[in-house]
Amino acid sequence: MPPIISMTKCKACGICADICPTDVLAMKKGIPPKVKYPEECWHCNACVLDCPESAITLRIPLPAMMLYVDAKKDSTGV
């Protein structure tokens, strides 16, 4: 399942496309990114964590949910 990019929040800064380890997002200057290879997404959460506008969300596939850790929570669970 590919990342979902909110076109209303996205400022087309390009950080998500630069940070993606699998080159899932295609970016042209001044235009919000498009998901180029949705099946290649590792669901690593890098684009979500590094987006300054919080414009990206991930839909985690069910098998991966067993291993998924929400990086926004600290070690106390808060």
Beta strands, then each sheet from edge to edge (+ up, - down):
strand 1: 4-5
strand 2: 25-28
strand 3: 31-35
strand 4: 56-57
sheet 1: 1+ 4-
sheet 2: 2+ 3-
end
